[in-house]
Protein backbone atom coordinates (compact mmCIF):
# COMPACT_ATOMS: atom_id res chain seq x y z
CA UNK A 1 0.00 0.00 0.00
CA UNK A 2 1.51 3.26 -1.08
CA UNK A 3 1.94 6.39 1.04
CA UNK A 4 -0.46 8.28 -1.21
CA UNK A 5 -3.16 5.73 -0.43
CA UNK A 6 -2.53 6.00 3.30
CA UNK A 7 -2.79 9.79 3.20
CA UNK A 8 -6.11 9.76 1.29
CA UNK A 9 -9.23 10.52 3.33
CA UNK A 10 -11.49 7.61 4.26
CA UNK A 11 -14.60 9.43 3.02
CA UNK A 12 -14.32 11.67 -0.01
CA UNK A 13 -17.36 12.86 -2.00
CA UNK A 14 -17.28 11.71 -5.56
CA UNK A 15 -16.20 14.39 -7.99
CA UNK A 16 -15.39 16.84 -5.16
CA UNK A 17 -11.73 17.18 -4.28
CA UNK A 18 -10.91 20.07 -1.91
CA UNK A 19 -7.41 21.34 -2.41
CA UNK A 20 -5.42 23.69 -0.18
CA UNK A 21 -6.41 26.80 -2.09
CA UNK A 22 -10.10 26.02 -1.69
CA UNK A 23 -9.61 25.45 2.05
CA UNK A 24 -7.90 28.83 2.35
CA UNK A 25 -10.76 30.43 0.43
CA UNK A 26 -13.33 28.88 2.77
CA UNK A 27 -11.39 30.08 5.80
CA UNK A 28 -11.22 33.61 4.38
CA UNK A 29 -14.95 33.58 3.71
CA UNK A 30 -15.65 32.38 7.24
CA UNK A 31 -13.47 35.13 8.72
CA UNK A 32 -15.10 37.74 6.47
CA UNK A 33 -18.55 36.56 7.60
CA UNK A 34 -17.57 36.80 11.25
CA UNK A 35 -16.13 40.27 10.70
CA UNK A 36 -19.30 41.39 8.89
CA UNK A 37 -21.46 40.00 11.68
CA UNK A 38 -19.42 41.87 14.31
CA UNK A 39 -19.82 45.07 12.27
CA UNK A 40 -23.59 44.50 12.16
CA UNK A 41 -23.63 44.13 15.95
CA UNK A 42 -21.59 47.32 16.35
CA UNK A 43 -23.95 49.20 14.02
CA UNK A 44 -26.97 47.95 15.97
CA UNK A 45 -25.37 49.07 19.22
CA UNK A 46 -24.70 52.52 17.77
CA UNK A 47 -28.30 52.82 16.56
CA UNK A 48 -29.52 51.61 19.95
CA UNK A 49 -27.46 54.24 21.77
CA UNK A 50 -28.93 56.97 19.54
CA UNK A 51 -32.52 55.73 19.39
CA UNK A 52 -33.14 54.71 23.00
CA UNK A 53 -32.81 58.21 24.53
CA UNK A 54 -35.03 59.62 21.77
CA UNK A 55 -37.69 56.97 22.42
CA UNK A 56 -37.64 57.72 26.15
CA UNK A 57 -37.73 61.46 25.41
CA UNK A 58 -40.81 60.99 23.23
CA UNK A 59 -42.54 58.99 25.96
CA UNK A 60 -41.73 61.65 28.53
CA UNK A 61 -43.03 64.44 26.29
CA UNK A 62 -46.31 62.62 25.63
CA UNK A 63 -46.57 61.79 29.32
CA UNK A 64 -47.21 65.50 29.87
CA UNK A 65 -50.54 65.23 28.03
CA UNK A 66 -51.54 62.17 30.06
CA UNK A 67 -50.99 64.03 33.34
CA UNK A 68 -52.96 67.02 32.04
CA UNK A 69 -55.86 64.73 31.11
CA UNK A 70 -55.88 63.23 34.60
CA UNK A 71 -56.22 66.69 36.16
CA UNK A 72 -58.97 67.58 33.67
CA UNK A 73 -60.88 64.49 34.72
CA UNK A 74 -60.87 65.76 38.30
CA UNK A 75 -62.57 68.97 37.17
CA UNK A 76 -65.62 67.22 35.69
CA UNK A 77 -66.96 65.74 32.49
CA UNK A 78 -67.34 69.03 30.64
CA UNK A 79 -63.80 70.12 31.50
CA UNK A 80 -62.47 66.74 30.36
CA UNK A 81 -64.43 66.87 27.09
CA UNK A 82 -63.48 70.50 26.38
CA UNK A 83 -59.84 69.94 27.27
CA UNK A 84 -59.62 66.82 25.11
CA UNK A 85 -61.13 68.69 22.18
CA UNK A 86 -58.72 71.59 22.70
CA UNK A 87 -55.67 69.29 22.87
CA UNK A 88 -56.74 67.58 19.64
CA UNK A 89 -57.14 70.93 17.87
CA UNK A 90 -53.83 72.17 19.26
CA UNK A 91 -52.00 69.08 18.02
CA UNK A 92 -53.52 69.26 14.54
CA UNK A 93 -53.51 72.99 13.88
CA UNK A 94 -50.51 74.08 15.93
CA UNK A 95 -47.94 71.64 17.28
CA UNK A 96 -47.89 69.39 14.19
CA UNK A 97 -47.36 72.44 11.97
CA UNK A 98 -44.51 73.71 14.17
CA UNK A 99 -42.92 70.27 14.34
CA UNK A 100 -43.27 69.69 10.60
CA UNK A 101 -41.73 73.02 9.68
CA UNK A 102 -38.89 72.44 12.11
CA UNK A 103 -38.15 69.10 10.44
CA UNK A 104 -37.33 71.04 7.29
CA UNK A 105 -34.15 72.27 8.98
CA UNK A 106 -32.94 68.77 9.85
CA UNK A 107 -31.37 67.92 6.46
CA UNK A 108 -29.54 71.26 6.35
CA UNK A 109 -28.35 70.95 9.93
CA UNK A 110 -27.21 67.35 9.35
CA UNK A 111 -25.36 68.31 6.20
CA UNK A 112 -23.69 71.25 7.89
CA UNK A 113 -22.61 69.03 10.78
CA UNK A 114 -21.26 66.37 8.41
CA UNK A 115 -19.31 68.99 6.45
CA UNK A 116 -18.17 70.70 9.68
CA UNK A 117 -19.78 73.98 8.67
CA UNK A 118 -20.46 75.08 12.25
CA UNK A 119 -21.62 78.66 11.49
CA UNK A 120 -24.20 77.28 9.07
CA UNK A 121 -25.60 75.05 11.83
CA UNK A 122 -26.17 78.02 14.12
CA UNK A 123 -27.63 80.11 11.31
CA UNK A 124 -30.03 77.29 10.43
CA UNK A 125 -31.12 77.07 14.06
CA UNK A 126 -31.69 80.80 14.35
CA UNK A 127 -33.53 81.15 11.06
CA UNK A 128 -35.78 78.20 11.85
CA UNK A 129 -36.74 79.80 15.15
CA UNK A 130 -37.54 83.08 13.36
CA UNK A 131 -39.69 81.29 10.78
CA UNK A 132 -41.57 79.28 13.41
CA UNK A 133 -42.16 82.36 15.55
CA UNK A 134 -43.75 84.15 12.61
CA UNK A 135 -45.87 81.10 11.80
CA UNK A 136 -47.19 81.25 15.37
CA UNK A 137 -49.08 84.47 14.52
CA UNK A 138 -51.76 82.97 12.20
CA UNK A 139 -52.02 79.91 14.45
CA UNK A 140 -52.64 82.17 17.45
CA UNK A 141 -55.40 84.00 15.58
CA UNK A 142 -57.00 80.65 14.74
CA UNK A 143 -56.87 79.52 18.36
CA UNK A 144 -58.34 82.77 19.66
CA UNK A 145 -61.22 82.47 17.17
CA UNK A 146 -61.77 78.75 17.70
CA UNK A 147 -65.10 79.01 19.56
CA UNK A 148 -67.15 80.31 16.56
CA UNK A 149 -65.52 77.65 14.41
CA UNK A 150 -66.51 74.89 16.86
CA UNK A 151 -70.05 76.21 17.12
CA UNK A 152 -70.25 76.20 13.33
CA UNK A 153 -69.45 72.48 13.51
CA UNK A 154 -72.41 72.03 15.92
CA UNK A 155 -70.31 71.33 19.00
CA UNK A 156 -71.80 71.78 22.47
CA UNK A 157 -71.57 75.50 23.46
CA UNK A 158 -70.21 74.78 26.95
CA UNK A 159 -67.58 72.39 25.64
CA UNK A 160 -66.65 74.81 22.84
CA UNK A 161 -66.17 77.60 25.38
CA UNK A 162 -63.89 75.44 27.52
CA UNK A 163 -61.87 74.36 24.49
CA UNK A 164 -61.49 77.96 23.32
CA UNK A 165 -60.33 79.02 26.79
CA UNK A 166 -57.78 76.22 26.94
CA UNK A 167 -56.38 77.16 23.53
CA UNK A 168 -56.14 80.84 24.46
CA UNK A 169 -54.09 80.02 27.56
CA UNK A 170 -51.91 77.63 25.53
CA UNK A 171 -50.53 80.40 23.33
CA UNK A 172 -47.30 80.77 25.37
CA UNK A 173 -46.68 77.05 24.91
CA UNK A 174 -46.88 77.52 21.13
CA UNK A 175 -44.04 80.04 21.34
CA UNK A 176 -41.95 77.76 23.54
CA UNK A 177 -42.40 74.92 21.05
CA UNK A 178 -41.02 77.21 18.34
CA UNK A 179 -37.73 77.18 20.27
CA UNK A 180 -37.77 73.60 21.58
CA UNK A 181 -38.22 71.84 18.23
CA UNK A 182 -35.29 73.54 16.43
CA UNK A 183 -33.06 73.08 19.49
CA UNK A 184 -33.94 69.38 19.62
CA UNK A 185 -32.99 68.97 15.95
CA UNK A 186 -29.84 71.02 16.51
CA UNK A 187 -28.72 68.61 19.24
CA UNK A 188 -29.78 65.32 17.66
CA UNK A 189 -27.95 66.08 14.40
CA UNK A 190 -24.79 66.25 16.52
CA UNK A 191 -25.64 62.90 18.13
CA UNK A 192 -26.48 64.56 21.46
CA UNK A 193 -29.56 62.77 22.77
CA UNK A 194 -28.99 61.94 26.43
CA UNK A 195 -29.23 65.58 27.66
CA UNK A 196 -32.60 65.89 25.88
CA UNK A 197 -33.87 62.85 27.76
CA UNK A 198 -32.66 64.23 31.10
CA UNK A 199 -34.20 67.65 30.40
CA UNK A 200 -37.54 66.05 29.42
CA UNK A 201 -37.51 63.93 32.60
CA UNK A 202 -36.79 67.02 34.69
CA UNK A 203 -39.65 68.96 33.10
CA UNK A 204 -42.09 66.06 33.46
CA UNK A 205 -41.18 65.58 37.12
CA UNK A 206 -42.29 69.17 37.78
CA UNK A 207 -45.44 68.94 35.66
CA UNK A 208 -47.69 67.24 38.22
CA UNK A 209 -46.71 69.55 41.14
CA UNK A 210 -47.21 72.61 38.92
CA UNK A 211 -50.66 71.34 37.94
CA UNK A 212 -51.57 70.72 41.55
CA UNK A 213 -50.53 74.19 42.69
CA UNK A 214 -52.17 76.08 39.82
CA UNK A 215 -55.35 74.02 39.54
CA UNK A 216 -56.14 73.36 43.19
CA UNK A 217 -54.25 75.96 45.22
CA UNK A 218 -54.84 78.88 42.86
CA UNK A 219 -58.18 77.45 41.67
CA UNK A 220 -57.62 78.33 37.99
CA UNK A 221 -59.32 75.23 36.55
CA UNK A 222 -58.84 74.52 32.84
CA UNK A 223 -56.88 77.73 32.39
CA UNK A 224 -54.44 76.51 35.03
CA UNK A 225 -53.89 73.19 33.23
CA UNK A 226 -53.06 75.03 30.01
CA UNK A 227 -50.66 77.34 31.87
CA UNK A 228 -49.08 74.36 33.63
CA UNK A 229 -48.38 72.74 30.25
CA UNK A 230 -46.77 75.97 29.05
CA UNK A 231 -44.65 76.20 32.22
CA UNK A 232 -43.51 72.60 31.77
CA UNK A 233 -42.31 73.31 28.24
CA UNK A 234 -40.69 76.51 29.51
CA UNK A 235 -38.77 74.41 32.08
CA UNK A 236 -37.70 72.06 29.27
CA UNK A 237 -36.51 75.01 27.18
CA UNK A 238 -34.56 76.51 30.09
CA UNK A 239 -32.92 73.15 30.85
CA UNK A 240 -31.78 72.77 27.21
CA UNK A 241 -30.43 76.33 27.09
CA UNK A 242 -28.55 75.86 30.37
CA UNK A 243 -26.94 72.71 28.97
CA UNK A 244 -25.93 74.48 25.77
CA UNK A 245 -24.51 77.51 27.57
CA UNK A 246 -22.53 75.73 30.27
CA UNK A 247 -21.65 72.25 28.99
CA UNK A 248 -19.33 73.40 26.21
CA UNK A 249 -20.15 70.28 24.16
CA UNK A 250 -21.34 72.35 21.19
CA UNK A 251 -18.57 74.91 21.51
CA UNK A 252 -17.77 74.91 17.81
CA UNK A 253 -21.31 75.53 16.62
CA UNK A 254 -22.84 77.33 19.62
CA UNK A 255 -22.09 81.03 19.96
CA UNK A 256 -25.30 82.07 21.66
CA UNK A 257 -28.88 81.88 20.51
CA UNK A 258 -29.15 85.54 19.58
CA UNK A 259 -25.83 86.25 17.92
CA UNK A 260 -26.00 88.35 14.76
CA UNK A 261 -25.17 85.55 12.30
CA UNK A 262 -28.85 85.04 11.55
CA UNK A 263 -29.57 88.58 10.58
CA UNK A 264 -27.01 89.22 7.86
CA UNK A 265 -29.61 88.66 5.16
CA UNK A 266 -33.21 89.65 4.62
CA UNK A 267 -35.87 87.29 5.88
CA UNK A 268 -37.13 86.53 2.36
CA UNK A 269 -33.65 85.50 1.23
CA UNK A 270 -33.31 83.40 4.37
CA UNK A 271 -36.30 81.25 3.50
CA UNK A 272 -35.37 80.87 -0.16
CA UNK A 273 -31.67 80.23 0.31
CA UNK A 274 -31.65 77.57 3.06
CA UNK A 275 -31.47 74.65 0.64
CA UNK A 276 -29.08 76.30 -1.80
CA UNK A 277 -26.79 77.31 1.05
CA UNK A 278 -26.59 73.72 2.23
CA UNK A 279 -25.67 72.53 -1.27
CA UNK A 280 -23.15 75.27 -2.04
CA UNK A 281 -21.46 75.46 1.35
CA UNK A 282 -21.42 71.74 2.14
CA UNK A 283 -20.68 70.73 -1.48
CA UNK A 284 -22.66 67.51 -1.21
CA UNK A 285 -25.42 65.98 0.64
CA UNK A 286 -27.94 64.07 -1.30
CA UNK A 287 -27.11 60.93 -3.27
CA UNK A 288 -29.28 62.13 -6.17
CA UNK A 289 -27.64 65.56 -6.32
CA UNK A 290 -25.67 66.51 -9.43
CA UNK A 291 -22.02 67.49 -8.96
CA UNK A 292 -18.78 67.53 -10.86
CA UNK A 293 -15.85 65.24 -10.19
CA UNK A 294 -13.91 68.16 -8.69
CA UNK A 295 -16.79 68.94 -6.33
CA UNK A 296 -16.89 65.28 -5.33
CA UNK A 297 -13.16 65.36 -4.54
CA UNK A 298 -13.57 68.61 -2.59
CA UNK A 299 -16.40 67.08 -0.57
CA UNK A 300 -14.32 63.96 0.10
CA UNK A 301 -11.34 66.02 1.30
CA UNK A 302 -13.50 67.48 4.06
CA UNK A 303 -13.38 64.10 5.79
CA UNK A 304 -9.61 63.69 5.52
CA UNK A 305 -9.26 64.25 9.26
CA UNK A 306 -5.51 63.58 9.45
CA UNK A 307 -4.84 65.76 6.35
CA UNK A 308 -2.51 63.20 4.78
CA UNK A 309 -4.15 63.45 1.36
CA UNK A 310 -5.51 59.91 1.60
CA UNK A 311 -8.94 58.56 2.53
CA UNK A 312 -9.18 55.63 4.93
CA UNK A 313 -12.21 53.40 5.40
CA UNK A 314 -13.19 55.21 8.61
CA UNK A 315 -12.99 58.57 6.84
CA UNK A 316 -15.04 57.20 3.95
CA UNK A 317 -17.61 55.91 6.43
CA UNK A 318 -17.94 59.37 7.98
CA UNK A 319 -18.39 60.87 4.52
CA UNK A 320 -21.12 58.37 3.66
CA UNK A 321 -22.80 58.95 7.01
CA UNK A 322 -23.29 62.60 6.08
CA UNK A 323 -25.36 61.38 3.12
CA UNK A 324 -27.79 59.64 5.52
CA UNK A 325 -27.40 56.30 3.80
CA UNK A 326 -28.05 53.05 5.65
CA UNK A 327 -25.29 50.66 6.75
CA UNK A 328 -22.45 53.09 6.15
CA UNK A 329 -19.89 50.62 7.52
CA UNK A 330 -20.88 48.08 4.86
CA UNK A 331 -20.93 50.56 2.00
CA UNK A 332 -17.59 52.04 3.09
CA UNK A 333 -16.19 48.51 3.13
CA UNK A 334 -17.55 47.87 -0.35
CA UNK A 335 -16.25 51.22 -1.58
CA UNK A 336 -12.74 50.46 -0.34
CA UNK A 337 -12.92 47.00 -1.86
CA UNK A 338 -13.85 48.49 -5.25
CA UNK A 339 -11.44 51.45 -5.22
CA UNK A 340 -8.38 50.32 -3.23
CA UNK A 341 -6.46 48.53 -5.98
CA UNK A 342 -3.17 48.18 -4.07
CA UNK A 343 -4.97 46.95 -0.93
CA UNK A 344 -3.16 49.28 1.48
CA UNK A 345 -6.39 50.41 3.16
CA UNK A 346 -6.17 53.90 1.67
CA UNK A 347 -7.52 55.71 -1.38
CA UNK A 348 -4.34 57.51 -2.32
CA UNK A 349 -4.10 57.81 -6.11
CA UNK A 350 -5.99 59.37 -8.98
CA UNK A 351 -6.87 55.93 -10.33
CA UNK A 352 -8.35 54.82 -7.02
CA UNK A 353 -10.30 58.08 -6.74
CA UNK A 354 -11.69 57.46 -10.21
CA UNK A 355 -12.77 53.99 -9.16
CA UNK A 356 -14.45 55.48 -6.07
CA UNK A 357 -16.33 57.91 -8.31
CA UNK A 358 -17.56 54.94 -10.36
CA UNK A 359 -18.63 53.19 -7.16
CA UNK A 360 -20.55 56.29 -6.02
CA UNK A 361 -22.30 56.50 -9.38
CA UNK A 362 -23.26 52.84 -9.59
CA UNK A 363 -23.89 51.82 -5.97
CA UNK A 364 -24.88 55.12 -4.31
CA UNK A 365 -26.69 56.52 -7.36
CA UNK A 366 -24.81 59.81 -7.14
CA UNK A 367 -24.88 61.92 -10.29
CA UNK A 368 -21.24 62.86 -10.87
CA UNK A 369 -20.13 64.37 -14.17
CA UNK A 370 -16.90 65.70 -15.59
CA UNK A 371 -18.67 69.06 -15.95
CA UNK A 372 -22.20 70.30 -15.35
CA UNK A 373 -22.02 72.48 -18.45
C-alpha positions in Angstrom: 0.0 0.0 0.0 1.5 3.3 -1.1 1.9 6.4 1.0 -0.5 8.3 -1.2 -3.2 5.7 -0.4 -2.5 6.0 3.3 -2.8 9.8 3.2 -6.1 9.8 1.3 -9.2 10.5 3.3 -11.5 7.6 4.3 -14.6 9.4 3.0 -14.3 11.7 0.0 -17.4 12.9 -2.0 -17.3 11.7 -5.6 -16.2 14.4 -8.0 -15.4 16.8 -5.2 -11.7 17.2 -4.3 -10.9 20.1 -1.9 -7.4 21.3 -2.4 -5.4 23.7 -0.2 -6.4 26.8 -2.1 -10.1 26.0 -1.7 -9.6 25.4 2.0 -7.9 28.8 2.4 -10.8 30.4 0.4 -13.3 28.9 2.8 -11.4 30.1 5.8 -11.2 33.6 4.4 -15.0 33.6 3.7 -15.7 32.4 7.2 -13.5 35.1 8.7 -15.1 37.7 6.5 -18.6 36.6 7.6 -17.6 36.8 11.3 -16.1 40.3 10.7 -19.3 41.4 8.9 -21.5 40.0 11.7 -19.4 41.9 14.3 -19.8 45.1 12.3 -23.6 44.5 12.2 -23.6 44.1 15.9 -21.6 47.3 16.3 -23.9 49.2 14.0 -27.0 48.0 16.0 -25.4 49.1 19.2 -24.7 52.5 17.8 -28.3 52.8 16.6 -29.5 51.6 19.9 -27.5 54.2 21.8 -28.9 57.0 19.5 -32.5 55.7 19.4 -33.1 54.7 23.0 -32.8 58.2 24.5 -35.0 59.6 21.8 -37.7 57.0 22.4 -37.6 57.7 26.1 -37.7 61.5 25.4 -40.8 61.0 23.2 -42.5 59.0 26.0 -41.7 61.7 28.5 -43.0 64.4 26.3 -46.3 62.6 25.6 -46.6 61.8 29.3 -47.2 65.5 29.9 -50.5 65.2 28.0 -51.5 62.2 30.1 -51.0 64.0 33.3 -53.0 67.0 32.0 -55.9 64.7 31.1 -55.9 63.2 34.6 -56.2 66.7 36.2 -59.0 67.6 33.7 -60.9 64.5 34.7 -60.9 65.8 38.3 -62.6 69.0 37.2 -65.6 67.2 35.7 -67.0 65.7 32.5 -67.3 69.0 30.6 -63.8 70.1 31.5 -62.5 66.7 30.4 -64.4 66.9 27.1 -63.5 70.5 26.4 -59.8 69.9 27.3 -59.6 66.8 25.1 -61.1 68.7 22.2 -58.7 71.6 22.7 -55.7 69.3 22.9 -56.7 67.6 19.6 -57.1 70.9 17.9 -53.8 72.2 19.3 -52.0 69.1 18.0 -53.5 69.3 14.5 -53.5 73.0 13.9 -50.5 74.1 15.9 -47.9 71.6 17.3 -47.9 69.4 14.2 -47.4 72.4 12.0 -44.5 73.7 14.2 -42.9 70.3 14.3 -43.3 69.7 10.6 -41.7 73.0 9.7 -38.9 72.4 12.1 -38.1 69.1 10.4 -37.3 71.0 7.3 -34.2 72.3 9.0 -32.9 68.8 9.9 -31.4 67.9 6.5 -29.5 71.3 6.3 -28.3 70.9 9.9 -27.2 67.3 9.3 -25.4 68.3 6.2 -23.7 71.3 7.9 -22.6 69.0 10.8 -21.3 66.4 8.4 -19.3 69.0 6.5 -18.2 70.7 9.7 -19.8 74.0 8.7 -20.5 75.1 12.3 -21.6 78.7 11.5 -24.2 77.3 9.1 -25.6 75.0 11.8 -26.2 78.0 14.1 -27.6 80.1 11.3 -30.0 77.3 10.4 -31.1 77.1 14.1 -31.7 80.8 14.3 -33.5 81.1 11.1 -35.8 78.2 11.8 -36.7 79.8 15.2 -37.5 83.1 13.4 -39.7 81.3 10.8 -41.6 79.3 13.4 -42.2 82.4 15.6 -43.7 84.2 12.6 -45.9 81.1 11.8 -47.2 81.2 15.4 -49.1 84.5 14.5 -51.8 83.0 12.2 -52.0 79.9 14.4 -52.6 82.2 17.5 -55.4 84.0 15.6 -57.0 80.6 14.7 -56.9 79.5 18.4 -58.3 82.8 19.7 -61.2 82.5 17.2 -61.8 78.7 17.7 -65.1 79.0 19.6 -67.2 80.3 16.6 -65.5 77.6 14.4 -66.5 74.9 16.9 -70.1 76.2 17.1 -70.2 76.2 13.3 -69.5 72.5 13.5 -72.4 72.0 15.9 -70.3 71.3 19.0 -71.8 71.8 22.5 -71.6 75.5 23.5 -70.2 74.8 27.0 -67.6 72.4 25.6 -66.7 74.8 22.8 -66.2 77.6 25.4 -63.9 75.4 27.5 -61.9 74.4 24.5 -61.5 78.0 23.3 -60.3 79.0 26.8 -57.8 76.2 26.9 -56.4 77.2 23.5 -56.1 80.8 24.5 -54.1 80.0 27.6 -51.9 77.6 25.5 -50.5 80.4 23.3 -47.3 80.8 25.4 -46.7 77.1 24.9 -46.9 77.5 21.1 -44.0 80.0 21.3 -41.9 77.8 23.5 -42.4 74.9 21.1 -41.0 77.2 18.3 -37.7 77.2 20.3 -37.8 73.6 21.6 -38.2 71.8 18.2 -35.3 73.5 16.4 -33.1 73.1 19.5 -33.9 69.4 19.6 -33.0 69.0 16.0 -29.8 71.0 16.5 -28.7 68.6 19.2 -29.8 65.3 17.7 -28.0 66.1 14.4 -24.8 66.3 16.5 -25.6 62.9 18.1 -26.5 64.6 21.5 -29.6 62.8 22.8 -29.0 61.9 26.4 -29.2 65.6 27.7 -32.6 65.9 25.9 -33.9 62.9 27.8 -32.7 64.2 31.1 -34.2 67.6 30.4 -37.5 66.1 29.4 -37.5 63.9 32.6 -36.8 67.0 34.7 -39.7 69.0 33.1 -42.1 66.1 33.5 -41.2 65.6 37.1 -42.3 69.2 37.8 -45.4 68.9 35.7 -47.7 67.2 38.2 -46.7 69.5 41.1 -47.2 72.6 38.9 -50.7 71.3 37.9 -51.6 70.7 41.6 -50.5 74.2 42.7 -52.2 76.1 39.8 -55.3 74.0 39.5 -56.1 73.4 43.2 -54.3 76.0 45.2 -54.8 78.9 42.9 -58.2 77.5 41.7 -57.6 78.3 38.0 -59.3 75.2 36.6 -58.8 74.5 32.8 -56.9 77.7 32.4 -54.4 76.5 35.0 -53.9 73.2 33.2 -53.1 75.0 30.0 -50.7 77.3 31.9 -49.1 74.4 33.6 -48.4 72.7 30.2 -46.8 76.0 29.0 -44.7 76.2 32.2 -43.5 72.6 31.8 -42.3 73.3 28.2 -40.7 76.5 29.5 -38.8 74.4 32.1 -37.7 72.1 29.3 -36.5 75.0 27.2 -34.6 76.5 30.1 -32.9 73.2 30.8 -31.8 72.8 27.2 -30.4 76.3 27.1 -28.6 75.9 30.4 -26.9 72.7 29.0 -25.9 74.5 25.8 -24.5 77.5 27.6 -22.5 75.7 30.3 -21.7 72.3 29.0 -19.3 73.4 26.2 -20.2 70.3 24.2 -21.3 72.3 21.2 -18.6 74.9 21.5 -17.8 74.9 17.8 -21.3 75.5 16.6 -22.8 77.3 19.6 -22.1 81.0 20.0 -25.3 82.1 21.7 -28.9 81.9 20.5 -29.2 85.5 19.6 -25.8 86.2 17.9 -26.0 88.3 14.8 -25.2 85.5 12.3 -28.9 85.0 11.6 -29.6 88.6 10.6 -27.0 89.2 7.9 -29.6 88.7 5.2 -33.2 89.7 4.6 -35.9 87.3 5.9 -37.1 86.5 2.4 -33.7 85.5 1.2 -33.3 83.4 4.4 -36.3 81.2 3.5 -35.4 80.9 -0.2 -31.7 80.2 0.3 -31.6 77.6 3.1 -31.5 74.7 0.6 -29.1 76.3 -1.8 -26.8 77.3 1.1 -26.6 73.7 2.2 -25.7 72.5 -1.3 -23.2 75.3 -2.0 -21.5 75.5 1.3 -21.4 71.7 2.1 -20.7 70.7 -1.5 -22.7 67.5 -1.2 -25.4 66.0 0.6 -27.9 64.1 -1.3 -27.1 60.9 -3.3 -29.3 62.1 -6.2 -27.6 65.6 -6.3 -25.7 66.5 -9.4 -22.0 67.5 -9.0 -18.8 67.5 -10.9 -15.8 65.2 -10.2 -13.9 68.2 -8.7 -16.8 68.9 -6.3 -16.9 65.3 -5.3 -13.2 65.4 -4.5 -13.6 68.6 -2.6 -16.4 67.1 -0.6 -14.3 64.0 0.1 -11.3 66.0 1.3 -13.5 67.5 4.1 -13.4 64.1 5.8 -9.6 63.7 5.5 -9.3 64.2 9.3 -5.5 63.6 9.5 -4.8 65.8 6.4 -2.5 63.2 4.8 -4.2 63.5 1.4 -5.5 59.9 1.6 -8.9 58.6 2.5 -9.2 55.6 4.9 -12.2 53.4 5.4 -13.2 55.2 8.6 -13.0 58.6 6.8 -15.0 57.2 3.9 -17.6 55.9 6.4 -17.9 59.4 8.0 -18.4 60.9 4.5 -21.1 58.4 3.7 -22.8 58.9 7.0 -23.3 62.6 6.1 -25.4 61.4 3.1 -27.8 59.6 5.5 -27.4 56.3 3.8 -28.1 53.1 5.6 -25.3 50.7 6.7 -22.5 53.1 6.2 -19.9 50.6 7.5 -20.9 48.1 4.9 -20.9 50.6 2.0 -17.6 52.0 3.1 -16.2 48.5 3.1 -17.6 47.9 -0.4 -16.3 51.2 -1.6 -12.7 50.5 -0.3 -12.9 47.0 -1.9 -13.9 48.5 -5.2 -11.4 51.4 -5.2 -8.4 50.3 -3.2 -6.5 48.5 -6.0 -3.2 48.2 -4.1 -5.0 46.9 -0.9 -3.2 49.3 1.5 -6.4 50.4 3.2 -6.2 53.9 1.7 -7.5 55.7 -1.4 -4.3 57.5 -2.3 -4.1 57.8 -6.1 -6.0 59.4 -9.0 -6.9 55.9 -10.3 -8.3 54.8 -7.0 -10.3 58.1 -6.7 -11.7 57.5 -10.2 -12.8 54.0 -9.2 -14.5 55.5 -6.1 -16.3 57.9 -8.3 -17.6 54.9 -10.4 -18.6 53.2 -7.2 -20.6 56.3 -6.0 -22.3 56.5 -9.4 -23.3 52.8 -9.6 -23.9 51.8 -6.0 -24.9 55.1 -4.3 -26.7 56.5 -7.4 -24.8 59.8 -7.1 -24.9 61.9 -10.3 -21.2 62.9 -10.9 -20.1 64.4 -14.2 -16.9 65.7 -15.6 -18.7 69.1 -16.0 -22.2 70.3 -15.3 -22.0 72.5 -18.5 
